[in-house]
Structures are given as structure tokens and as C-alpha cells.
Amino acid sequence: MTRFFLDLPVSIRVNRKSGWEHGGRTRDASSRGVFFYVDSSFVEGEPVEFILTVPPQITLGAPIRVHCAGRITRVDRHVTMQGVAATIDRYEFLREA
């Protein structure tokens, strides 16, 4: 898969009953997955949902929010933050409220 190096804000939720608790930044994304950096702990194999905000510089219009669902496939632990790779199994574009 072609990867696009994108530094985008991302909101992450690992438990459907909890709110959007974790914030981070993407490193890169493809049509099937994303890699992001966070300062929270995640576990390989757990389901995950995340919202990416694609800025006007990329969309050439208004920012677009994309809600994605998938699974954590890899966790790279670093000293101050954690790198997380996740699949994108499904996605939907969110309308602005």
C-alpha cells in the first residue's frame, strides 16, 4: 500500500463506552491503516476507533473529519510516547454539527 506522510490531529477511543480520551498525531496513513503517536498505552489486538481531521490545505476546501474503526496491529514503545499502527476496517465522513 502507498503510504502518505501526514501529520494530522487524531482523537482515539479504545472502549466504546468511554469518550474520546486520547489525542495524538498521525505519522502516516494508507487506504488500509494509519500510524500515530500518542502518550497513552495501547494493547496490540484491541479494537480502536479514531477520528482524523484532514485540513483545508489537503482538501482544498473545508476541513474533513473521518471516523475510522479498526484494530491495533503494532505498538512501538518509546520513552515519552508510543507509536501505534492500526488497521482501517471501515470509515465514514462526519458532517459538521
VEXZA-930790 format. One record per atom (N, C-alpha, C, O, CB): residue in one letter; x, y, z. Coordinates in steps of 0.2 Angstrom, whole numbers, plus 2048, in hexadecimal, padded with zeros to 3 digits. Glycine has a CB too. Layout:
AXYZ
...
***
This chain:
M8047FA800
M800800800
M804806800
M80A806803
M7FB800806
T80280B7FC
T8068127FC
T804815803
T7FE816805
T8048167F6
R809817806
R80981B80C
R80A82380B
R80E825807
R80D819812
F80582780E
F80682E80E
F808831814
F80582F81A
F7FF83180B
F80E834815
F81083781B
F80C83D81C
F80D842819
F81883981A
L80883D821
L803842823
L80484382B
L80383E82F
L7FC840821
D80584982D
D80584B834
D7FE84E835
D7FD854835
D80B850836
L7F984A838
L7F284C839
L7F084B840
L7F3846843
L7ED849834
P7EC84F843
P7E984E849
P7E5848849
P7E1847844
P7E585484C
V7E584484E
V7E083E84F
V7DE83D856
V7E183E85B
V7E483784C
S7D783B856
S7D483A85D
S7D383285D
S7D0830858
S7CD83E85E
I7D582F862
I7D4828863
I7D0825868
I7D082886E
I7DC825863
R7CC820867
R7C881D86C
R7C981586B
R7C9812866
R7C181E86B
V7CB812871
V7CC80B871
V7C6807874
V7C6801874
V7D2809874
N7C280A878
N7BC80787B
N7B680B879
N7B681187B
N7BD807883
R7B1808876
R7AB80B873
R7A780F879
R7A4814877
R7A7806870
K7A880D87F
K7A4810884
K7A7816887
K7A481B88A
K7A380B88A
S7AE817885
S7B181D888
S7B1823882
S7AF82187C
S7B981C889
G7B3828884
G7B382E87F
G7BA82E87B
G7BD82987B
G7B3835883
W7BB833877
W7C1834873
W7C6836878
W7C783C878
W7C083886D
E7C983187B
E7CE833880
E7D583487E
E7D9838882
E7CE82D885
H7D7832879
H7DE832877
H7DF837871
H7DB83686C
H7E182B876
G7E483B871
G7E683F86B
G7ED83D869
G7F183B86D
G7E584786D
G7EE83E863
G7F483D860
G7F5840859
G7F1844857
G7F583585F
R7FA83E856
R7FC84184F
R7FE83B84A
R80183684D
R80284684F
T7FC83B844
T7FD836840
T80483783D
T80783D83D
T7F883683A
R80883283B
R80E832838
R80D830830
R81083482C
R81382D83B
D80982B82F
D80782A828
D801826828
D7FE82382D
D80D826825
A7FE825822
A7F8822821
A7F781F81A
A7FB821815
A7F2827822
S7F4819819
S7F2816813
S7EB815812
S7E7817817
S7F7810811
S7E981280D
S7E181080C
S7DF80B811
S7D980A812
S7E080E805
R7E4807814
R7E3801819
R7E5802820
R7E37FE824
R7E67FB816
G7E9808821
G7EB809828
G7EE80F829
G7EF814825
G7F080382A
V7F0810830
V7F3817832
V7F8815837
V7F781083B
V7ED81C834
F7FD81A838
F80281983D
F801820841
F80282583E
F80981883B
F800820847
F80082684B
F804826852
F806820854
F7F982884D
Y80682B854
Y80A82C85A
Y80582F860
Y80183385F
Y81083185A
V80582B866
V80182D86B
V80582D872
V80A82A872
V7FB82986C
D803830877
D80682F87D
D80382B882
D80382B888
D807836881
S7FE826880
S7FA822884
S7FC81A882
S7FF81987C
S7F3823883
S7FA816886
S7FC80F884
S7F680B880
S7F080C882
S7FD80B88B
F7F880787C
F7F4803878
F7F67FC877
F7FC7FB878
F7F3806871
V7F27F8876
V7F37F1876
V7F27EE86F
V7ED7EF86C
V7EF7ED87B
E7F77EA86C
E7F67E7865
E7F07E3865
E7EF7DF86A
E7FD7E3864
G7EC7E3860
G7E77DF85F
G7E07E2861
G7DB7DF860
G7E87D8863
E7E07E7865
E7DA7EA868
E7D77EE862
E7DA7F185E
E7DB7EE86E
P7D07EE862
P7CC7F285E
P7CD7FA85F
P7CF7FC865
P7C57F185E
V7CD7FE85A
V7CE80585B
V7CA809856
V7C9807851
V7D680785A
E7C880F858
E7C5814854
E7C981A854
E7CC81C859
E7BD815856
F7C981E84F
F7CC82484F
F7C982984A
F7C6827845
F7D482384D
I7CA82F84B
I7C8834847
I7CE838844
I7D183B848
I7C283984A
L7CF83983E
L7D483D83B
L7D1843838
L7CB843835
L7D7839835
T7D4848839
T7D284F836
T7D7851830
T7DD852831
T7D285483B
V7D485182A
V7D8852824
V7D785A823
V7D285C822
V7D684E81E
P7DD85E823
P7DC865823
P7DB86881C
P7DC864817
P7E3868825
P7D986E81B
P7D8871815
P7DD871810
P7DC87180A
P7D5878816
Q7E4871812
Q7E987180E
Q7E986A80A
Q7EC86A804
Q7F0871812
I7E686580C
I7E685F809
I7E085E805
I7E085C7FF
I7E785980D
T7DA860808
T7D385F805
T7D2865800
T7CE8647FB
T7CE85F80A
L7D686A800
L7D58707FC
L7CE8737FD
L7CB8767F8
L7D686E7F4
G7CB872803
G7C4875805
G7C487580C
G7C9877810
G7BF871801
A7BE87380F
A7BD872816
A7C186C819
A7C2868815
A7B6872818
P7C386D81F
P7C6867822
P7C1861822
P7BB862823
P7C886882A
I7C385B822
I7BF855822
I7C1850827
I7C784F828
I7C085181B
R7BC84E82B
R7BD84A831
R7BB84382E
R7B584282B
R7B984C837
V7BF83E830
V7BE83782E
V7BE832834
V7C3832837
V7C3835828
H7B982F835
H7B882A83B
H7BA823838
H7B7821833
H7B182A83E
C7BF82083B
C7C281A839
C7C181583E
C7C2816844
C7C981A836
A7C080E83D
A7C0809842
A7C580483F
A7C5802839
A7B9806843
G7C9801844
G7CD7FB842
G7D07F8848
G7CD7F784D
G7D37FE83E
R7D67F6847
R7D97F284D
R7E17F484D
R7E47F5848
R7D97EA84B
I7E37F4853
I7EA7F5854
I7EE7EF852
I7ED7EA854
I7EC7F785C
T7F37F184D
T7F77EB84B
T7FE7EB84D
T8027E684D
T7F77EC843
R8017F184F
R8087F1852
R8087F7857
R8057FC856
R80D7F284C
V80C7F685C
V80E7FB861
V8157FC861
V8197F7863
V80A7FA868
D818802860
D81F803861
D820808867
D81E80E867
D82280785A
R82380686C
R82380A872
R82A80E872
R82F80B871
R823805878
H829814873
H82F819874
H82F81C87B
H82A81A87F
H82E81E86E
V83482087C
V834823883
V82E827885
V82C82688A
V83B827883
T82D82C880
T828831882
T82183087F
T81C832881
T82A838881
M82182C87A
M81B82A876
M81B824873
M820820873
M819830871
Q815822870
Q81481B86E
Q81281C866
Q80E820865
Q80F817872
G815818862
G81381785B
G80E81285A
G80F80C85D
G819817856
V808813857
V80380E856
V80180D84F
V80081284C
V7FD80F85B
A80180784C
A7FF805846
A7F8802846
A7F77FE84B
A804801842
A7F3804842
A7EC802843
A7EA80183C
A7EB805837
A7E8806847
T7E67FC83B
T7E27FB835
T7DC800834
T7DA802839
T7E07F3834
I7DA80182E
I7D480482D
I7CF7FF829
I7D07FE823
I7D580B828
D7CB7FD82D
D7C67F882B
D7C07FB828
D7BD7F8823
D7C47F3830
R7BE80182B
R7B8804828
R7B980C82A
R7BD80D82E
R7B180182B
Y7B6810826
Y7B6817827
Y7B081B825
Y7AC818820
Y7BD81A824
E7AF821827
E7A9825825
E7AC82C826
E7AF82E82A
E7A3823829
F7A9830821
F7AA837822
F7A583A826
F79F839826
F7AA83B81B
L7A783F82B
L7A3842830
L7A184882D
L7A584C82B
L7A6842837
R79A84A82E
R79885082D
R799855832
R799853838
R79085082B
E79A85B831
E79B860836
E79586283A
E78F862836
E79E867833
A795863840
A78F864844
A78C86B843
A78786D846
A79086384B
***
